[in-house]
Amino acid sequence: MNKRNKARLVLEDGSVYDGYYFGSKGTARGEVVFNTSMTGYQEIITDPSYRGQIVTMTYPLIGNTGVNPQDIESSRVQVSGFVIKELSAIPSSWRQTADLESYLVEHGVTGLVGIDTRALVRRLRNRGVMRGVISSDAKAPEELTHLARSIEAFDNLDLVADVTTDVPYFWNEPIRRVPGPGPQAKPIDKTVLVYDFGVKRNILRELVQRGCRVEVLPANISAQDALARKPDGIVLSNGPGDPQAVPYAIEIVKKLLGQAPLMGICLGHQLLALALGGNTYKMKFGHRGGNQPVLDLATNRVAITSQNHGYAVDMESLTGKPVTVSHINLNDRTVEGMWSEQLDFFSVQYHPEASPGPHDAGRLFDRFLDRIRPA
């Protein structure tokens, strides 16, 4: 560690965390958040929902399995910066093709290692997420504090435009099975459109595995254009940032309601609530990790879920709307799911595709396919 060059993280409140940089040398700016997952760092840093954020891992040892081309959730590293306690000196996995640091260098992303991540996470939990700067340059803390405060706040910032596809495309890769090939994907018998607000690839794989012809659409493609494709169902994907910052997506969802079976995931869930006339709000430090307990109010069953969001649906704002709250978070009682028989949709705030995370909620894709397949 002493062979590394010094670097520091400075938050907008003036807090300073001195360590060493790894990955690409330079300056990283973003909203500083934390993730409590013990595994899956490669899936996390390539998740488009983290666009514009500096992610801190609470698990102390990161990089121990290297990186590989199978465990990515998009074509690039999406985080602005990456903060860890300790970087594994000798990554070891039969699947690895590179180490984590080389991967960050390749994508031009700056990391910070060697700080007290517990102290940082406690500050974020107590005061809420904050804007921050990682710098490998010898800049004074006061200068970096000013730079952190100059970062545009996430509220009302359209980050979906940064991560969505430019053109429609078809996806045909099924779920990865390690080791061995595993069960074959079902024959294609249904067409599903996926609105790309920052979609994770494992959502697409789950649909292909279940026999869907999957076409991915840009976030701004009109409802008319989507429905002209005559889909059997439509998925509204996850994505980054404030759902109220993408009014064009809200208007599209309004026009899709009742026209085709819909499934909303994470940001897609929030957009459905806004399209119904409900509200969303920014959480103090959000839910990011693979250990969030969610209660299904219909079955009284609890699932441990993978989550990544900093905004939530206001439950009271749904009163009088043609929708029922179906799931709640057992830690803070926030809305984790909705459904509407009248408008033919259901949605969840968490990630049924996992990657990383537990697979308790994977059956939700089966529920969606059951709605669009005749009995």
C-alpha positions as CSV (number, residue, x, y, z in Angstrom):
1,M,0.0,0.0,0.0
2,N,2.9,2.4,0.8
3,K,4.0,2.2,-2.9
4,R,0.7,3.8,-4.0
5,N,0.3,7.6,-4.5
6,K,-1.9,9.4,-1.9
7,A,-5.4,10.5,-2.7
8,R,-8.4,11.7,-0.8
9,L,-12.1,11.8,-0.7
10,V,-13.8,15.1,0.4
11,L,-17.5,15.5,1.0
12,E,-19.5,18.6,0.5
13,D,-19.7,19.0,4.3
14,G,-15.9,19.3,4.5
15,S,-15.2,15.8,5.7
16,V,-11.9,14.4,4.5
17,Y,-10.8,10.8,4.1
18,D,-7.2,10.2,3.1
19,G,-6.1,7.1,1.4
20,Y,-4.5,6.0,-1.9
21,Y,-5.8,6.0,-5.4
22,F,-6.2,2.9,-7.6
23,G,-7.5,2.5,-11.1
24,S,-7.2,5.6,-13.3
25,K,-5.4,8.7,-11.9
26,G,-7.4,11.8,-11.8
27,T,-10.5,13.4,-10.2
28,A,-13.9,11.7,-9.7
29,R,-17.0,13.7,-8.9
30,G,-20.4,12.4,-7.9
31,E,-23.0,11.6,-5.2
32,V,-21.3,9.4,-2.6
33,V,-23.4,6.3,-1.7
34,F,-22.7,2.9,-0.2
35,N,-23.5,-0.7,-1.0
36,T,-23.7,-3.4,1.6
37,S,-23.3,-6.4,-0.7
38,M,-20.5,-8.9,0.1
39,T,-20.0,-10.0,-3.5
40,G,-20.7,-8.8,-7.0
41,Y,-18.6,-5.7,-7.2
42,Q,-18.3,-6.1,-11.0
43,E,-22.0,-6.2,-11.5
44,I,-22.3,-3.2,-9.2
45,I,-19.8,-0.9,-11.0
46,T,-21.4,-1.7,-14.4
47,D,-25.0,-1.2,-13.3
48,P,-26.4,1.9,-15.1
49,S,-28.4,2.8,-12.0
50,Y,-25.2,4.0,-10.4
51,R,-24.5,6.6,-13.1
52,G,-23.0,9.7,-11.6
53,Q,-22.3,8.1,-8.2
54,I,-19.2,7.3,-6.2
55,V,-19.9,3.9,-4.7
56,T,-18.4,2.8,-1.4
57,M,-18.4,-0.9,-0.6
58,T,-19.0,-1.8,3.1
59,Y,-17.4,-5.2,2.7
60,P,-13.7,-4.7,3.5
61,L,-11.9,-6.9,0.9
62,I,-12.7,-6.1,-2.8
63,G,-11.2,-7.4,-6.0
64,N,-10.5,-11.0,-4.8
65,T,-12.1,-12.7,-7.8
66,G,-10.9,-10.3,-10.5
67,V,-13.2,-9.4,-13.4
68,N,-14.6,-11.2,-16.4
69,P,-16.7,-10.4,-19.5
70,Q,-19.7,-12.5,-18.3
71,D,-20.5,-10.6,-15.1
72,I,-21.1,-7.2,-16.5
73,E,-24.5,-5.4,-16.5
74,S,-23.7,-2.9,-19.3
75,S,-21.0,-2.2,-21.8
76,R,-19.0,0.1,-19.5
77,V,-18.2,1.0,-15.9
78,Q,-21.0,3.3,-14.8
79,V,-19.8,4.5,-11.4
80,S,-18.0,7.9,-11.3
81,G,-15.7,6.6,-8.6
82,F,-15.1,3.5,-6.4
83,V,-14.2,3.5,-2.7
84,I,-13.0,0.4,-0.8
85,K,-11.1,-0.5,2.4
86,E,-8.7,-3.0,0.9
87,L,-7.8,-4.1,-2.6
88,S,-7.0,-7.8,-3.0
89,A,-3.4,-8.2,-3.9
90,I,-3.8,-11.6,-5.6
91,P,-7.2,-12.0,-7.3
92,S,-8.1,-15.7,-7.9
93,S,-10.9,-17.1,-10.0
94,W,-10.9,-19.6,-12.9
95,R,-13.2,-17.2,-14.7
96,Q,-11.1,-14.0,-14.4
97,T,-9.6,-12.3,-17.4
98,A,-8.2,-9.3,-15.6
99,D,-7.9,-7.7,-12.2
100,L,-10.2,-5.0,-10.9
101,E,-7.6,-2.2,-11.0
102,S,-6.7,-2.8,-14.6
103,Y,-10.4,-2.8,-15.5
104,L,-10.9,0.6,-13.9
105,V,-7.8,1.9,-15.7
106,E,-9.3,0.6,-19.0
107,H,-12.5,2.5,-18.3
108,G,-10.9,5.7,-16.9
109,V,-12.4,5.4,-13.5
110,T,-10.7,6.5,-10.3
111,G,-10.8,4.5,-7.1
112,L,-9.8,5.2,-3.5
113,V,-8.4,2.5,-1.2
114,G,-7.2,2.4,2.4
115,I,-9.7,4.7,4.1
116,D,-11.9,3.8,7.1
117,T,-15.0,2.9,5.1
118,R,-17.0,2.2,8.3
119,A,-16.5,5.9,9.3
120,L,-17.5,7.1,5.9
121,V,-20.7,4.9,5.8
122,R,-21.7,6.0,9.4
123,R,-21.4,9.6,8.2
124,L,-23.6,9.0,5.2
125,R,-26.2,7.1,7.3
126,N,-26.3,9.9,9.9
127,R,-26.3,12.9,7.5
128,G,-27.5,11.4,4.3
129,V,-25.8,10.9,1.0
130,M,-23.6,13.8,-0.1
131,R,-21.8,15.1,-3.2
132,G,-18.1,14.3,-3.1
133,V,-14.8,14.3,-4.9
134,I,-12.0,11.8,-5.1
135,S,-8.7,13.4,-6.2
136,S,-5.2,12.0,-6.7
137,D,-3.9,15.5,-7.2
138,A,-2.3,17.4,-4.3
139,K,-5.2,19.7,-3.8
140,A,-6.1,21.3,-0.5
141,P,-9.2,20.0,1.3
142,E,-10.8,23.4,1.1
143,E,-10.5,23.5,-2.7
144,L,-12.0,20.0,-3.0
145,T,-14.8,20.9,-0.7
146,H,-15.7,23.8,-3.0
147,L,-15.5,21.5,-6.0
148,A,-17.9,19.0,-4.3
149,R,-20.4,21.7,-3.5
150,S,-20.3,22.8,-7.2
151,I,-21.5,19.4,-8.4
152,E,-25.0,19.6,-9.7
153,A,-27.5,17.9,-7.3
154,F,-29.1,14.7,-8.4
155,D,-32.6,16.1,-7.9
156,N,-34.1,17.0,-11.3
157,L,-31.0,15.7,-13.2
158,D,-31.8,13.5,-16.2
159,L,-29.3,10.7,-16.0
160,V,-31.4,8.3,-18.0
161,A,-30.4,10.2,-21.2
162,D,-26.8,9.2,-20.4
163,V,-27.4,5.5,-20.2
164,T,-30.3,4.6,-22.6
165,T,-29.7,3.0,-26.0
166,D,-29.7,5.3,-29.0
167,V,-31.5,2.8,-31.2
168,P,-33.8,-0.2,-30.7
169,Y,-32.0,-3.6,-30.7
170,F,-32.8,-7.3,-30.1
171,W,-31.3,-9.2,-27.2
172,N,-31.0,-13.0,-27.5
173,E,-28.5,-14.1,-24.8
174,P,-30.1,-16.3,-22.1
175,I,-29.1,-16.7,-18.4
176,R,-25.4,-17.6,-17.8
177,R,-24.9,-21.0,-16.1
178,V,-21.7,-21.5,-14.2
179,P,-20.3,-24.1,-14.4
180,G,-21.8,-26.1,-17.3
181,P,-24.5,-25.1,-19.8
182,G,-27.5,-25.7,-17.5
183,P,-31.1,-25.8,-18.7
184,Q,-31.9,-24.5,-22.2
185,A,-33.9,-21.4,-22.8
186,K,-37.6,-22.1,-23.7
187,P,-38.6,-21.8,-27.4
188,I,-39.6,-18.2,-28.3
189,D,-43.4,-17.7,-28.2
190,K,-43.9,-14.2,-26.9
191,T,-42.6,-10.7,-27.8
192,V,-41.6,-8.4,-24.9
193,L,-40.4,-4.8,-25.3
194,V,-38.1,-3.4,-22.7
195,Y,-37.9,0.3,-22.2
196,D,-34.2,1.1,-21.5
197,F,-34.0,3.6,-18.7
198,G,-30.7,2.0,-17.8
199,V,-31.5,-1.7,-18.1
200,K,-29.3,-4.3,-16.5
201,R,-28.4,-7.2,-18.9
202,N,-29.6,-9.8,-16.5
203,I,-33.2,-8.6,-16.9
204,L,-32.9,-9.3,-20.6
205,R,-31.4,-12.7,-20.0
206,E,-34.2,-13.7,-17.6
207,L,-36.8,-12.8,-20.3
208,V,-34.9,-14.7,-23.0
209,Q,-34.5,-17.7,-20.8
210,R,-38.3,-17.8,-20.5
211,G,-39.0,-17.8,-24.2
212,C,-39.3,-14.2,-25.0
213,R,-38.3,-12.3,-28.2
214,V,-36.8,-9.3,-26.5
215,E,-36.5,-5.9,-28.1
216,V,-34.9,-3.1,-26.2
217,L,-36.2,0.4,-26.9
218,P,-34.7,3.9,-26.2
219,A,-36.2,5.7,-23.2
220,N,-37.8,8.4,-25.3
221,I,-39.5,6.2,-28.0
222,S,-43.2,7.0,-28.1
223,A,-45.9,4.8,-26.7
224,Q,-47.5,4.8,-30.1
225,D,-44.3,3.4,-31.7
226,A,-44.0,0.8,-29.0
227,L,-47.6,-0.4,-29.2
228,A,-47.3,-0.5,-33.1
229,R,-44.9,-3.4,-32.6
230,K,-47.8,-5.3,-31.1
231,P,-46.0,-6.6,-28.0
232,D,-47.4,-9.3,-25.7
233,G,-45.9,-7.3,-22.7
234,I,-43.7,-4.4,-21.9
235,V,-41.1,-4.1,-19.2
236,L,-40.1,-0.7,-17.7
237,S,-36.5,-1.1,-16.6
238,N,-34.4,0.1,-13.8
239,G,-32.3,3.3,-14.2
240,P,-30.4,6.1,-12.4
241,G,-31.4,9.2,-10.6
242,D,-34.6,11.1,-9.8
243,P,-37.7,9.7,-11.6
244,Q,-39.3,13.2,-11.7
245,A,-36.4,14.3,-13.8
246,V,-37.6,12.3,-16.8
247,P,-41.0,13.8,-17.5
248,Y,-41.0,12.4,-21.1
249,A,-40.8,8.9,-19.6
250,I,-43.7,9.6,-17.3
251,E,-45.9,10.8,-20.2
252,I,-45.0,7.6,-22.2
253,V,-45.9,5.4,-19.3
254,K,-49.3,7.2,-18.9
255,K,-50.1,6.3,-22.5
256,L,-49.0,2.7,-22.1
257,L,-51.2,2.1,-19.0
258,G,-54.0,-0.3,-19.9
259,Q,-52.8,-0.8,-23.4
260,A,-50.5,-3.8,-22.7
261,P,-49.4,-5.8,-19.7
262,L,-46.6,-3.9,-17.9
263,M,-43.9,-4.9,-15.4
264,G,-42.0,-2.1,-13.7
265,I,-38.6,-2.6,-12.0
266,C,-37.0,0.0,-9.7
267,L,-37.1,3.2,-11.7
268,G,-39.8,1.7,-13.8
269,H,-41.8,1.1,-10.6
270,Q,-41.4,4.8,-9.6
271,L,-42.4,6.0,-13.1
272,L,-45.6,4.0,-12.9
273,A,-46.5,5.7,-9.6
274,L,-45.8,9.1,-11.1
275,A,-47.9,8.2,-14.2
276,L,-50.8,7.4,-11.9
277,G,-50.5,10.8,-10.2
278,G,-48.6,9.7,-7.2
279,N,-45.4,11.2,-5.8
280,T,-41.8,10.1,-5.1
281,Y,-39.2,11.4,-2.7
282,K,-35.5,11.2,-2.1
283,M,-34.4,8.9,0.7
284,K,-31.8,9.8,3.3
285,F,-29.3,7.2,2.1
286,G,-31.4,4.8,0.0
287,H,-31.3,1.0,-0.3
288,R,-28.2,-0.4,-2.0
289,G,-27.2,-4.0,-1.3
290,G,-28.2,-7.6,-1.5
291,N,-29.9,-8.0,1.9
292,Q,-33.1,-6.0,1.9
293,P,-36.1,-7.9,3.5
294,V,-39.4,-7.4,1.6
295,L,-42.8,-8.6,2.7
296,D,-45.4,-9.7,0.1
297,L,-48.6,-8.5,1.6
298,A,-50.7,-11.0,-0.3
299,T,-48.8,-14.2,0.8
300,N,-47.2,-12.9,4.0
301,R,-43.9,-14.3,2.7
302,V,-40.6,-12.5,3.1
303,A,-37.9,-12.3,0.3
304,I,-34.4,-11.1,0.7
305,T,-33.8,-8.9,-2.2
306,S,-31.1,-7.0,-4.2
307,Q,-31.8,-3.2,-4.3
308,N,-30.2,-0.1,-5.7
309,H,-32.3,3.1,-5.4
310,G,-32.2,6.5,-3.7
311,Y,-35.8,7.5,-4.3
312,A,-39.0,5.9,-3.1
313,V,-42.8,6.0,-3.8
314,D,-44.9,8.0,-1.4
315,M,-47.4,5.5,-0.1
316,E,-50.0,8.1,0.9
317,S,-49.9,9.7,-2.6
318,L,-51.4,6.5,-4.0
319,T,-54.6,6.8,-2.0
320,G,-57.6,6.9,-4.3
321,K,-55.6,5.7,-7.3
322,P,-56.5,2.4,-9.1
323,V,-53.5,0.6,-7.6
324,T,-52.7,-1.6,-4.6
325,V,-49.5,-1.6,-2.6
326,S,-48.3,-5.2,-2.8
327,H,-44.9,-5.2,-1.0
328,I,-43.3,-3.3,1.8
329,N,-39.7,-3.1,3.1
330,L,-39.4,-4.6,6.6
331,N,-36.6,-2.2,7.6
332,D,-38.3,1.1,7.0
333,R,-41.9,0.2,5.7
334,T,-41.3,1.9,2.3
335,V,-43.3,0.8,-0.8
336,E,-41.6,-2.1,-2.5
337,G,-44.3,-3.1,-5.0
338,M,-47.7,-2.3,-6.5
339,W,-50.2,-3.9,-8.8
340,S,-53.4,-3.0,-10.7
341,E,-55.8,-5.4,-12.2
342,Q,-57.7,-2.6,-13.9
343,L,-54.6,-1.2,-15.6
344,D,-52.9,-4.6,-16.0
345,F,-49.5,-3.9,-14.4
346,F,-47.4,-4.8,-11.4
347,S,-44.1,-3.4,-10.3
348,V,-41.4,-3.8,-7.7
349,Q,-38.8,-1.5,-6.3
350,Y,-36.2,-4.2,-5.9
351,H,-34.3,-6.2,-8.5
352,P,-35.8,-9.7,-9.3
353,E,-32.9,-10.3,-11.7
354,A,-30.4,-10.1,-8.8
355,S,-26.9,-10.0,-10.3
356,P,-25.6,-9.6,-7.7
357,G,-27.9,-10.7,-4.9
358,P,-30.2,-13.4,-3.8
359,H,-32.6,-15.1,-6.3
360,D,-35.6,-15.1,-4.0
361,A,-37.6,-12.8,-6.3
362,G,-36.8,-14.4,-9.7
363,R,-40.3,-15.9,-9.8
364,L,-41.6,-12.4,-10.6
365,F,-40.6,-12.9,-14.2
366,D,-42.7,-16.1,-14.2
367,R,-45.6,-14.0,-12.9
368,F,-45.2,-11.6,-15.7
369,L,-45.0,-14.3,-18.3
370,D,-48.1,-16.0,-16.8
371,R,-50.1,-12.8,-17.5
372,I,-49.2,-12.7,-21.2
373,R,-49.4,-16.5,-21.9
374,P,-52.8,-18.2,-22.0
375,A,-53.5,-20.8,-19.4
